[in-house]
Amino acid sequence: MSAARKILFIDRDGTLILEPPDEQIDNFEKFALVDGVIPALNRCVASGYELVMVTNQDGLGTQSFPQQQFDGPQNLLLQILRSQGIAFREVLIDHSFAHEGRDTRKPGVGLLRTYLAADDWSRTGSAVIGDRETDLQLAANIGVRGFLLGRDGDWAAIAHALCAAPRSASVERATKETRIRVRVDLDRVRDPVVATGIGFFDHMLEQIGKHGGFALDLVCAGDAHVDEHHIVEDSALALGEALKRALGDKRGIGRYGSDIEAEQPSPPAAIDITLPMDETLARAALDLSGRPYFVFDGPLPNGMFPRERVGELPTELVPHFFRSLCESLGANLHLAVRGQNAHHMVEACFKATARALRQALRREGDALPSTKGVL
């Protein structure tokens, strides 16, 4: 299922082009772009936003504002923007005067009825950008964020707020067996805070946050008196869901790559981390593809560990944890480990996966790392 579209509903006069004292751009002498609008819109388009122009043009088409006087500057604006790779999905213009009270005039929503009736675009991911309070009122009326030039900074600041917002998420999962709260912030580094009631499992989850390079809080109250299965499984599912939400549309992420120097001219198809821990060697190959798949190559022929438990954690739950994490995160993970000490082997599995996550989650730019157009 494709991600919901993100739309920017953008005012024209005073937002895209400077507004003259008489508030009517009816000749080319009055035409001037607002500073910084082109690089900002380019960044927004690269981040996956669609653009819709929504503008009030008082009495357009009447004797006081003939249509042909409007068309020249308007066509020039669209031509300049198109030449820079910036195209509007739709241009919506209200021609009425304020005293007429039509619902098509901002902040009325009449021009946006088709959008209000559709469910294929994200209200939380979309926004209105303008230069007047009526633009903010329009944003409130259609249930999206509103940005005001000047109040919220210049175009560069608004584009930064739209395209580089902190990637964080909180998840609460409650079942008959467990109650879990997870919070992650992918753009913040700090010591993880974990409490599940299973000491060694807490230590392993701390490796995910520490070596994954993101802030992690996870608290779980569960039925440890029954056994550890539900706590481990549900913690993995909740953590995967939190990471998935924080990633959003995944634009700009590493998704896959390698920190291992190789002679091949092209990089491998997945993040490939080989991590030693004394006599143990673990390898994790990860792809945040959106398609869950997990392959585990364990230390013994049957895929198990040489000990049934490390601390209070049954080792049979280690691959189950990663399988559950992949299911809710939408990740493809291949994990292999060899060694003699079960403690080292389990810890190396968590650390190797965390280091792979660190590279996959890293955000650089706004491009979507997929030829499909969605992850």
Secondary structure as a PSIPRED ss2 file (coil, helix, strand):
# PSIPRED VFORMAT (PSIPRED V4.0)

   1 M C   1.000  0.000  0.000
   2 S C   1.000  0.000  0.000
   3 A C   1.000  0.000  0.000
   4 A C   1.000  0.000  0.000
   5 R E   0.000  0.000  1.000
   6 K E   0.000  0.000  1.000
   7 I E   0.000  0.000  1.000
   8 L E   0.000  0.000  1.000
   9 F E   0.000  0.000  1.000
  10 I E   0.000  0.000  1.000
  11 D C   1.000  0.000  0.000
  12 R C   1.000  0.000  0.000
  13 D E   0.000  0.000  1.000
  14 G C   1.000  0.000  0.000
  15 T C   1.000  0.000  0.000
  16 L C   1.000  0.000  0.000
  17 I E   0.000  0.000  1.000
  18 L C   1.000  0.000  0.000
  19 E C   1.000  0.000  0.000
  20 P C   1.000  0.000  0.000
  21 P C   1.000  0.000  0.000
  22 D C   1.000  0.000  0.000
  23 E C   1.000  0.000  0.000
  24 Q C   1.000  0.000  0.000
  25 I C   1.000  0.000  0.000
  26 D C   1.000  0.000  0.000
  27 N C   1.000  0.000  0.000
  28 F H   0.000  1.000  0.000
  29 E H   0.000  1.000  0.000
  30 K H   0.000  1.000  0.000
  31 F C   1.000  0.000  0.000
  32 A C   1.000  0.000  0.000
  33 L E   0.000  0.000  1.000
  34 V C   1.000  0.000  0.000
  35 D C   1.000  0.000  0.000
  36 G C   1.000  0.000  0.000
  37 V H   0.000  1.000  0.000
  38 I H   0.000  1.000  0.000
  39 P H   0.000  1.000  0.000
  40 A H   0.000  1.000  0.000
  41 L H   0.000  1.000  0.000
  42 N H   0.000  1.000  0.000
  43 R H   0.000  1.000  0.000
  44 C H   0.000  1.000  0.000
  45 V H   0.000  1.000  0.000
  46 A H   0.000  1.000  0.000
  47 S C   1.000  0.000  0.000
  48 G C   1.000  0.000  0.000
  49 Y E   0.000  0.000  1.000
  50 E E   0.000  0.000  1.000
  51 L E   0.000  0.000  1.000
  52 V E   0.000  0.000  1.000
  53 M E   0.000  0.000  1.000
  54 V E   0.000  0.000  1.000
  55 T E   0.000  0.000  1.000
  56 N E   0.000  0.000  1.000
  57 Q C   1.000  0.000  0.000
  58 D C   1.000  0.000  0.000
  59 G C   1.000  0.000  0.000
  60 L C   1.000  0.000  0.000
  61 G C   1.000  0.000  0.000
  62 T E   0.000  0.000  1.000
  63 Q C   1.000  0.000  0.000
  64 S C   1.000  0.000  0.000
  65 F E   0.000  0.000  1.000
  66 P C   1.000  0.000  0.000
  67 Q H   0.000  1.000  0.000
  68 Q H   0.000  1.000  0.000
  69 Q H   0.000  1.000  0.000
  70 F H   0.000  1.000  0.000
  71 D H   0.000  1.000  0.000
  72 G H   0.000  1.000  0.000
  73 P H   0.000  1.000  0.000
  74 Q H   0.000  1.000  0.000
  75 N H   0.000  1.000  0.000
  76 L H   0.000  1.000  0.000
  77 L H   0.000  1.000  0.000
  78 L H   0.000  1.000  0.000
  79 Q H   0.000  1.000  0.000
  80 I H   0.000  1.000  0.000
  81 L H   0.000  1.000  0.000
  82 R H   0.000  1.000  0.000
  83 S H   0.000  1.000  0.000
  84 Q C   1.000  0.000  0.000
  85 G C   1.000  0.000  0.000
  86 I C   1.000  0.000  0.000
  87 A C   1.000  0.000  0.000
  88 F C   1.000  0.000  0.000
  89 R C   1.000  0.000  0.000
  90 E E   0.000  0.000  1.000
  91 V E   0.000  0.000  1.000
  92 L E   0.000  0.000  1.000
  93 I E   0.000  0.000  1.000
  94 D E   0.000  0.000  1.000
  95 H C   1.000  0.000  0.000
  96 S C   1.000  0.000  0.000
  97 F C   1.000  0.000  0.000
  98 A H   0.000  1.000  0.000
  99 H H   0.000  1.000  0.000
 100 E H   0.000  1.000  0.000
 101 G C   1.000  0.000  0.000
 102 R C   1.000  0.000  0.000
 103 D C   1.000  0.000  0.000
 104 T C   1.000  0.000  0.000
 105 R C   1.000  0.000  0.000
 106 K C   1.000  0.000  0.000
 107 P C   1.000  0.000  0.000
 108 G C   1.000  0.000  0.000
 109 V C   1.000  0.000  0.000
 110 G H   0.000  1.000  0.000
 111 L H   0.000  1.000  0.000
 112 L H   0.000  1.000  0.000
 113 R H   0.000  1.000  0.000
 114 T H   0.000  1.000  0.000
 115 Y H   0.000  1.000  0.000
 116 L H   0.000  1.000  0.000
 117 A H   0.000  1.000  0.000
 118 A C   1.000  0.000  0.000
 119 D C   1.000  0.000  0.000
 120 D C   1.000  0.000  0.000
 121 W E   0.000  0.000  1.000
 122 S C   1.000  0.000  0.000
 123 R C   1.000  0.000  0.000
 124 T C   1.000  0.000  0.000
 125 G C   1.000  0.000  0.000
 126 S C   1.000  0.000  0.000
 127 A E   0.000  0.000  1.000
 128 V E   0.000  0.000  1.000
 129 I E   0.000  0.000  1.000
 130 G E   0.000  0.000  1.000
 131 D C   1.000  0.000  0.000
 132 R C   1.000  0.000  0.000
 133 E H   0.000  1.000  0.000
 134 T H   0.000  1.000  0.000
 135 D H   0.000  1.000  0.000
 136 L H   0.000  1.000  0.000
 137 Q H   0.000  1.000  0.000
 138 L H   0.000  1.000  0.000
 139 A H   0.000  1.000  0.000
 140 A H   0.000  1.000  0.000
 141 N H   0.000  1.000  0.000
 142 I H   0.000  1.000  0.000
 143 G C   1.000  0.000  0.000
 144 V C   1.000  0.000  0.000
 145 R E   0.000  0.000  1.000
 146 G E   0.000  0.000  1.000
 147 F E   0.000  0.000  1.000
 148 L E   0.000  0.000  1.000
 149 L C   1.000  0.000  0.000
 150 G E   0.000  0.000  1.000
 151 R C   1.000  0.000  0.000
 152 D C   1.000  0.000  0.000
 153 G E   0.000  0.000  1.000
 154 D C   1.000  0.000  0.000
 155 W H   0.000  1.000  0.000
 156 A H   0.000  1.000  0.000
 157 A H   0.000  1.000  0.000
 158 I H   0.000  1.000  0.000
 159 A H   0.000  1.000  0.000
 160 H H   0.000  1.000  0.000
 161 A H   0.000  1.000  0.000
 162 L H   0.000  1.000  0.000
 163 C H   0.000  1.000  0.000
 164 A C   1.000  0.000  0.000
 165 A C   1.000  0.000  0.000
 166 P C   1.000  0.000  0.000
 167 R C   1.000  0.000  0.000
 168 S E   0.000  0.000  1.000
 169 A E   0.000  0.000  1.000
 170 S E   0.000  0.000  1.000
 171 V E   0.000  0.000  1.000
 172 E E   0.000  0.000  1.000
 173 R E   0.000  0.000  1.000
 174 A E   0.000  0.000  1.000
 175 T C   1.000  0.000  0.000
 176 K C   1.000  0.000  0.000
 177 E C   1.000  0.000  0.000
 178 T E   0.000  0.000  1.000
 179 R E   0.000  0.000  1.000
 180 I E   0.000  0.000  1.000
 181 R E   0.000  0.000  1.000
 182 V E   0.000  0.000  1.000
 183 R E   0.000  0.000  1.000
 184 V E   0.000  0.000  1.000
 185 D E   0.000  0.000  1.000
 186 L C   1.000  0.000  0.000
 187 D C   1.000  0.000  0.000
 188 R C   1.000  0.000  0.000
 189 V C   1.000  0.000  0.000
 190 R C   1.000  0.000  0.000
 191 D C   1.000  0.000  0.000
 192 P C   1.000  0.000  0.000
 193 V E   0.000  0.000  1.000
 194 V E   0.000  0.000  1.000
 195 A E   0.000  0.000  1.000
 196 T C   1.000  0.000  0.000
 197 G C   1.000  0.000  0.000
 198 I C   1.000  0.000  0.000
 199 G H   0.000  1.000  0.000
 200 F H   0.000  1.000  0.000
 201 F H   0.000  1.000  0.000
 202 D H   0.000  1.000  0.000
 203 H H   0.000  1.000  0.000
 204 M H   0.000  1.000  0.000
 205 L H   0.000  1.000  0.000
 206 E H   0.000  1.000  0.000
 207 Q H   0.000  1.000  0.000
 208 I H   0.000  1.000  0.000
 209 G H   0.000  1.000  0.000
 210 K H   0.000  1.000  0.000
 211 H H   0.000  1.000  0.000
 212 G H   0.000  1.000  0.000
 213 G C   1.000  0.000  0.000
 214 F C   1.000  0.000  0.000
 215 A E   0.000  0.000  1.000
 216 L E   0.000  0.000  1.000
 217 D E   0.000  0.000  1.000
 218 L E   0.000  0.000  1.000
 219 V E   0.000  0.000  1.000
 220 C E   0.000  0.000  1.000
 221 A E   0.000  0.000  1.000
 222 G E   0.000  0.000  1.000
 223 D C   1.000  0.000  0.000
 224 A C   1.000  0.000  0.000
 225 H C   1.000  0.000  0.000
 226 V C   1.000  0.000  0.000
 227 D C   1.000  0.000  0.000
 228 E C   1.000  0.000  0.000
 229 H H   0.000  1.000  0.000
 230 H H   0.000  1.000  0.000
 231 I H   0.000  1.000  0.000
 232 V H   0.000  1.000  0.000
 233 E H   0.000  1.000  0.000
 234 D H   0.000  1.000  0.000
 235 S H   0.000  1.000  0.000
 236 A H   0.000  1.000  0.000
 237 L H   0.000  1.000  0.000
 238 A H   0.000  1.000  0.000
 239 L H   0.000  1.000  0.000
 240 G H   0.000  1.000  0.000
 241 E H   0.000  1.000  0.000
 242 A H   0.000  1.000  0.000
 243 L H   0.000  1.000  0.000
 244 K H   0.000  1.000  0.000
 245 R H   0.000  1.000  0.000
 246 A H   0.000  1.000  0.000
 247 L H   0.000  1.000  0.000
 248 G C   1.000  0.000  0.000
 249 D C   1.000  0.000  0.000
 250 K C   1.000  0.000  0.000
 251 R C   1.000  0.000  0.000
 252 G C   1.000  0.000  0.000
 253 I E   0.000  0.000  1.000
 254 G C   1.000  0.000  0.000
 255 R C   1.000  0.000  0.000
 256 Y C   1.000  0.000  0.000
 257 G C   1.000  0.000  0.000
 258 S C   1.000  0.000  0.000
 259 D C   1.000  0.000  0.000
 260 I C   1.000  0.000  0.000
 261 E C   1.000  0.000  0.000
 262 A C   1.000  0.000  0.000
 263 E C   1.000  0.000  0.000
 264 Q C   1.000  0.000  0.000
 265 P C   1.000  0.000  0.000
 266 S C   1.000  0.000  0.000
 267 P C   1.000  0.000  0.000
 268 P C   1.000  0.000  0.000
 269 A C   1.000  0.000  0.000
 270 A C   1.000  0.000  0.000
 271 I E   0.000  0.000  1.000
 272 D E   0.000  0.000  1.000
 273 I E   0.000  0.000  1.000
 274 T E   0.000  0.000  1.000
 275 L E   0.000  0.000  1.000
 276 P E   0.000  0.000  1.000
 277 M E   0.000  0.000  1.000
 278 D C   1.000  0.000  0.000
 279 E C   1.000  0.000  0.000
 280 T E   0.000  0.000  1.000
 281 L E   0.000  0.000  1.000
 282 A E   0.000  0.000  1.000
 283 R E   0.000  0.000  1.000
 284 A E   0.000  0.000  1.000
 285 A E   0.000  0.000  1.000
 286 L E   0.000  0.000  1.000
 287 D E   0.000  0.000  1.000
 288 L C   1.000  0.000  0.000
 289 S C   1.000  0.000  0.000
 290 G C   1.000  0.000  0.000
 291 R C   1.000  0.000  0.000
 292 P C   1.000  0.000  0.000
 293 Y E   0.000  0.000  1.000
 294 F E   0.000  0.000  1.000
 295 V E   0.000  0.000  1.000
 296 F E   0.000  0.000  1.000
 297 D E   0.000  0.000  1.000
 298 G C   1.000  0.000  0.000
 299 P C   1.000  0.000  0.000
 300 L C   1.000  0.000  0.000
 301 P C   1.000  0.000  0.000
 302 N C   1.000  0.000  0.000
 303 G C   1.000  0.000  0.000
 304 M C   1.000  0.000  0.000
 305 F C   1.000  0.000  0.000
 306 P C   1.000  0.000  0.000
 307 R C   1.000  0.000  0.000
 308 E C   1.000  0.000  0.000
 309 R E   0.000  0.000  1.000
 310 V E   0.000  0.000  1.000
 311 G C   1.000  0.000  0.000
 312 E C   1.000  0.000  0.000
 313 L E   0.000  0.000  1.000
 314 P E   0.000  0.000  1.000
 315 T C   1.000  0.000  0.000
 316 E C   1.000  0.000  0.000
 317 L H   0.000  1.000  0.000
 318 V H   0.000  1.000  0.000
 319 P H   0.000  1.000  0.000
 320 H H   0.000  1.000  0.000
 321 F H   0.000  1.000  0.000
 322 F H   0.000  1.000  0.000
 323 R H   0.000  1.000  0.000
 324 S H   0.000  1.000  0.000
 325 L H   0.000  1.000  0.000
 326 C H   0.000  1.000  0.000
 327 E H   0.000  1.000  0.000
 328 S H   0.000  1.000  0.000
 329 L H   0.000  1.000  0.000
 330 G C   1.000  0.000  0.000
 331 A C   1.000  0.000  0.000
 332 N E   0.000  0.000  1.000
 333 L E   0.000  0.000  1.000
 334 H E   0.000  0.000  1.000
 335 L E   0.000  0.000  1.000
 336 A E   0.000  0.000  1.000
 337 V E   0.000  0.000  1.000
 338 R E   0.000  0.000  1.000
 339 G C   1.000  0.000  0.000
 340 Q C   1.000  0.000  0.000
 341 N C   1.000  0.000  0.000
 342 A H   0.000  1.000  0.000
 343 H H   0.000  1.000  0.000
 344 H H   0.000  1.000  0.000
 345 M H   0.000  1.000  0.000
 346 V H   0.000  1.000  0.000
 347 E H   0.000  1.000  0.000
 348 A H   0.000  1.000  0.000
 349 C H   0.000  1.000  0.000
 350 F H   0.000  1.000  0.000
 351 K H   0.000  1.000  0.000
 352 A H   0.000  1.000  0.000
 353 T H   0.000  1.000  0.000
 354 A H   0.000  1.000  0.000
 355 R H   0.000  1.000  0.000
 356 A H   0.000  1.000  0.000
 357 L H   0.000  1.000  0.000
 358 R H   0.000  1.000  0.000
 359 Q H   0.000  1.000  0.000
 360 A H   0.000  1.000  0.000
 361 L H   0.000  1.000  0.000
 362 R C   1.000  0.000  0.000
 363 R E   0.000  0.000  1.000
 364 E C   1.000  0.000  0.000
 365 G C   1.000  0.000  0.000
 366 D C   1.000  0.000  0.000
 367 A C   1.000  0.000  0.000
 368 L C   1.000  0.000  0.000
 369 P C   1.000  0.000  0.000
 370 S C   1.000  0.000  0.000
 371 T C   1.000  0.000  0.000
 372 K C   1.000  0.000  0.000
 373 G C   1.000  0.000  0.000
 374 V C   1.000  0.000  0.000
 375 L C   1.000  0.000  0.000
